[in-house]
Amino acid sequence: MSVLKKSIKTARLSVFSNISLTLGKLFVGICVGSISIISEAVHSLIDLVASLMAYFAVKESSKPEDKQHPYGYGKFENVSGTIEAFLIFIAAIYIVYEALYHLLNPSKIRMPVVGVLVMLFSAGVNFFISKKLFVAAKEVDSVAIEADAWHLRTDVYTSLGVMLALFVITVCDFFYPKINIYWLDSIAAIFVASIIIKTAYNLIIKSSKDLFDVSLPEDEVKFIEGIIHSNTYISGYHALKTRKAGNKRFIEFHILVRPQMSVLQSHDITRQMKLQISEKFENTSVTIHVEPCDNTCTLKCQEGCLIKRCNIEKY
C-alpha cells in the first residue's frame, strides 16, 4: 500500500470514529443533562468536519498538475484548514454561551458516572486515532491530516477534563448529596471551549500562511543556500524565492557562472543541484535560471557573490 493510500485510509478511519463519538456523546449528554458532555459532542462534530475536510483535501491535493492548474492542487489543503478553523471558532462561541447560561442556572445531572465512562472511552479512541494520523501526516507532509490529528489530540485532553469534572460530581452525589456542585459541569464546558479557541487560532496561523506564499522555514532556506555555496562552479546567486502549497514546495533562484561555460555544463550543474534538493525535500519543484558572470557586479550580484570581488578569472 502506497503512503498516500495509507494516509487516505487513516483519514477515512478518523471520519468513521468521529461520527460514532459525536452521536454517542450527544445521546448521553441529553440523557444525563450535562452541558459539558454536549459541548464535547459539539467538539467531536468539529472533529468530524475536520476529518471530512482532511479526507477530501488529501485526495484533491494529490491530483497531478494540469493545464488550468500548472502548480497543482496543493493549496486545497490550506483553504480547507482555514475554513475549518473559522467553523471551530463559531462552535466555541456557542459552547461558551450555553455554558454561561447553565452556570447561572445549574441543573441536576442524572447518572454522571455514565458520562465519566463515555469520556474515558472517547479519550482512548481519539488518542489511538490521532497517533495514527500524526504518523500519516509526517509521511506525506500534509497540513490537513496534521490539523485533523491535533483536533483529535485536543479532544483527548478536553474529554479527560470533562471526565474529571463529572467524576467529582459523581463522588459528591454519593458522599455529599446535599451539596450543589453541578456548576462544575459548566466550568468544564468553558474549559473545553477555551481549548477549542486556542486550537482554532493555531490552525489559522499554520494553514493561512501558505496561502500568502510565505517563505519556507529558515533552516530549509539555509539548506538550499548551502547547496549553492558548495558548488565551486557557481560565482554567485540571487532572487532565491521559496514557498509551499499543501505538501509541495516551490524553489527558484538564479545562478551566475563563467560566460565561457557550455550549455551542457551549466545544465549538469542545475541538474545536480535539483537532485540534491529533491533528495532532501520530496515533492519539490525547483527552477534554476543560469546567467553569465560578466563582471558587471550589480548590487544584487554583490549580495550573493561567492568569489572575492567577483573575480571570475579564477574559472
C-alpha positions in Angstrom: 0.0 0.0 0.0 1.4 3.4 -1.0 2.0 6.2 1.6 -0.8 8.3 0.0 -3.3 5.5 0.0 -2.4 4.7 3.6 -3.0 8.3 4.6 -6.4 8.4 2.9 -7.3 5.2 4.6 -6.3 6.7 8.0 -8.3 9.9 7.3 -11.3 7.7 6.4 -10.9 5.9 9.8 -11.0 9.3 11.5 -14.2 10.2 9.8 -16.0 7.0 11.0 -14.7 7.3 14.5 -15.8 10.9 14.8 -19.3 10.0 13.6 -19.7 7.4 16.3 -18.3 9.6 19.1 -20.4 12.6 18.1 -23.7 10.6 18.1 -22.7 8.8 21.3 -21.7 11.9 23.3 -24.8 13.8 22.1 -27.1 11.0 23.1 -25.5 10.6 26.6 -25.3 14.3 27.1 -29.0 14.8 26.5 -29.9 11.8 28.6 -27.9 12.8 31.7 -28.4 16.6 31.2 -24.7 17.5 31.1 -23.7 20.7 29.1 -20.1 19.6 29.3 -20.8 16.3 27.5 -23.0 18.1 24.9 -20.1 20.6 24.4 -17.8 17.6 23.9 -20.3 16.3 21.3 -20.0 19.7 19.5 -16.2 19.3 19.8 -16.5 15.9 18.2 -18.7 17.3 15.5 -16.0 19.8 14.7 -13.5 16.9 14.6 -15.9 15.2 12.2 -15.9 18.2 9.9 -12.1 18.4 10.2 -11.8 14.7 9.3 -14.1 15.1 6.3 -12.2 18.2 5.1 -8.8 16.4 5.6 -10.0 13.3 3.7 -11.2 15.3 0.7 -8.2 17.7 0.9 -5.7 14.9 0.7 -7.5 13.4 -2.3 -7.8 16.7 -4.1 -4.3 18.0 -3.4 -2.7 14.7 -4.6 -4.1 15.3 -8.1 -1.3 15.9 -10.7 -0.8 19.3 -12.4 -2.9 20.1 -15.4 -3.3 22.9 -17.9 -5.5 25.0 -15.7 -3.6 24.2 -12.5 0.1 24.2 -13.6 1.2 24.4 -9.9 -1.1 21.6 -8.8 -3.8 21.5 -6.2 -1.7 21.8 -3.0 -3.4 24.9 -1.7 -6.6 23.0 -1.4 -5.3 21.7 1.9 -4.6 25.3 3.2 -8.0 26.6 2.1 -9.8 23.7 3.9 -7.8 24.2 7.0 -8.6 27.9 7.2 -12.3 27.4 6.7 -12.2 24.6 9.3 -10.6 27.0 11.8 -13.4 29.6 11.4 -16.0 26.9 11.9 -14.2 25.9 15.1 -14.4 29.5 16.4 -18.2 29.6 15.8 -18.7 26.3 17.7 -16.6 27.5 20.6 -18.7 30.7 20.9 -21.9 28.5 21.1 -20.4 26.3 23.8 -19.4 29.4 25.9 -23.0 30.8 25.5 -24.6 27.5 26.7 -22.1 27.0 29.5 -22.6 30.5 30.9 -26.4 30.0 30.8 -26.2 26.7 32.7 -23.6 28.3 35.1 -26.2 30.9 36.1 -29.0 28.3 36.1 -27.4 25.0 37.2 -29.5 21.9 36.9 -29.1 18.4 38.3 -27.1 15.9 36.3 -28.6 12.4 36.1 -26.1 9.4 36.3 -22.9 11.4 36.0 -21.0 8.1 36.2 -22.2 7.2 32.7 -20.7 10.5 31.5 -17.4 9.5 33.1 -17.3 6.2 31.3 -18.2 7.8 27.9 -15.5 10.4 28.3 -12.9 7.8 29.2 -13.8 5.7 26.1 -13.7 8.8 23.9 -10.3 9.8 25.1 -8.9 6.4 24.4 -10.3 6.2 20.9 -9.2 9.7 19.9 -5.7 9.1 21.3 -5.3 5.9 19.2 -6.7 7.6 16.0 -4.6 10.8 16.5 -1.5 8.8 16.9 -2.0 7.1 13.5 -2.9 10.5 11.9 0.4 12.1 13.2 2.4 9.3 11.6 0.5 9.6 8.3 0.9 13.4 8.3 4.6 13.1 8.7 4.9 10.6 6.0 3.1 12.7 3.3 3.9 16.1 4.9 0.1 17.0 4.9 -1.1 20.1 6.8 -4.7 18.8 6.5 -4.0 15.5 8.2 -1.8 17.1 10.8 -4.6 19.6 11.6 -7.0 16.6 12.0 -4.6 14.9 14.3 -4.2 17.9 16.5 -8.0 18.2 16.7 -8.4 14.7 18.0 -5.4 15.0 20.4 -7.1 18.2 21.8 -10.3 16.2 22.2 -8.3 13.7 24.3 -7.4 16.4 26.8 -10.8 18.0 26.9 -12.5 14.6 27.3 -10.3 14.0 30.3 -11.1 17.4 31.7 -14.8 16.8 31.4 -14.4 13.3 32.8 -12.6 14.7 35.9 -15.4 17.2 36.5 -18.1 14.5 36.2 -16.1 12.2 38.5 -16.0 14.9 41.2 -19.8 15.4 40.7 -20.3 11.6 41.0 -18.3 11.4 44.2 -20.1 14.5 45.7 -23.5 13.0 44.8 -22.6 9.8 46.6 -21.0 11.2 49.8 -22.5 14.7 50.0 -25.8 14.6 48.2 -27.0 17.9 49.7 -24.1 19.9 48.2 -24.9 21.5 44.8 -21.7 21.2 42.7 -23.4 20.9 39.3 -21.9 24.3 38.3 -18.6 22.4 37.8 -20.2 20.9 34.7 -20.4 24.4 33.1 -16.9 25.2 34.2 -15.7 22.1 32.3 -17.6 23.2 29.2 -15.9 26.6 29.3 -12.6 24.8 29.7 -13.4 22.8 26.5 -14.3 26.0 24.7 -11.0 27.7 25.6 -9.0 24.8 24.3 -11.0 24.8 21.1 -10.4 28.5 20.5 -6.6 28.0 21.0 -6.6 25.1 18.5 -8.5 27.2 16.0 -6.1 30.1 16.4 -3.0 27.9 15.8 -4.7 26.3 12.8 -5.5 29.6 11.2 -1.8 30.7 11.6 -0.5 27.4 10.2 -2.9 26.9 7.3 -3.3 30.5 6.1 0.4 31.4 5.9 1.0 29.2 2.8 -2.0 31.0 1.1 0.1 34.2 1.2 3.2 32.4 -0.2 5.3 32.7 3.0 8.9 31.6 2.6 10.0 28.1 3.7 11.3 27.8 7.3 14.8 29.4 7.8 16.5 26.0 8.3 15.2 24.8 4.9 16.3 28.0 3.2 19.8 27.7 4.7 20.0 24.1 3.4 19.3 25.3 -0.1 21.8 28.1 0.2 24.3 25.6 1.5 23.9 23.5 -1.7 24.5 26.6 -3.8 27.6 27.6 -1.8 29.1 24.1 -2.0 29.2 24.2 -5.8 32.6 25.6 -6.9 31.4 26.4 -10.4 28.9 29.0 -9.2 30.3 32.5 -8.8 27.1 34.0 -7.4 23.4 33.8 -7.0 20.3 36.0 -6.4 16.5 36.1 -6.4 16.1 33.0 -4.2 12.4 32.5 -3.7 10.6 29.7 -1.8 7.0 28.9 -0.9 4.8 26.0 -0.1 1.3 24.8 -1.2 -0.1 21.9 0.7 2.7 19.3 0.9 4.5 20.7 -2.2 7.5 23.1 -2.1 8.4 25.5 -4.8 12.0 26.8 -5.0 13.5 29.1 -7.6 16.8 31.1 -7.9 19.3 32.5 -10.4 22.9 31.4 -10.5 26.0 33.1 -12.1 28.6 31.0 -14.0 31.5 31.9 -16.2 30.5 33.2 -19.7 32.6 30.5 -21.5 30.7 27.6 -19.9 28.8 25.4 -22.3 25.1 24.8 -22.2 25.8 21.2 -21.3 28.0 22.1 -18.4 25.5 24.6 -16.9 22.7 22.1 -17.4 24.7 19.5 -15.5 25.2 22.0 -12.6 21.5 22.7 -12.3 20.5 19.0 -12.7 22.9 18.1 -9.8 21.5 20.8 -7.5 17.9 19.9 -8.3 18.7 16.3 -7.4 20.3 17.3 -4.1 17.3 19.5 -3.1 14.8 16.8 -4.2 16.6 14.2 -2.1 16.2 16.3 1.0 12.6 17.6 0.2 10.3 15.2 -1.5 7.5 16.6 -3.8 9.5 19.7 -4.7 9.6 21.8 -7.8 13.0 23.5 -8.4 13.5 26.2 -11.1 17.1 27.4 -11.7 17.9 30.2 -14.1 21.5 30.4 -15.4 23.2 33.7 -16.1 26.8 34.6 -17.2 29.0 36.3 -14.6 30.3 39.1 -16.8 32.0 41.1 -14.0 29.3 43.8 -14.1 28.9 43.5 -10.3 25.4 44.9 -9.8 24.1 45.4 -6.2 22.1 42.1 -6.4 25.2 40.3 -7.8 27.3 41.6 -4.9 24.9 40.5 -2.3 25.1 36.8 -3.5 28.7 36.9 -4.6 30.6 33.7 -3.9 34.1 34.7 -5.1 36.1 37.6 -3.7 35.4 40.8 -5.7 33.6 38.7 -8.4 37.0 37.6 -9.8 35.7 35.3 -12.5 39.1 34.8 -13.9 39.7 32.0 -11.4 37.3 30.0 -13.5 
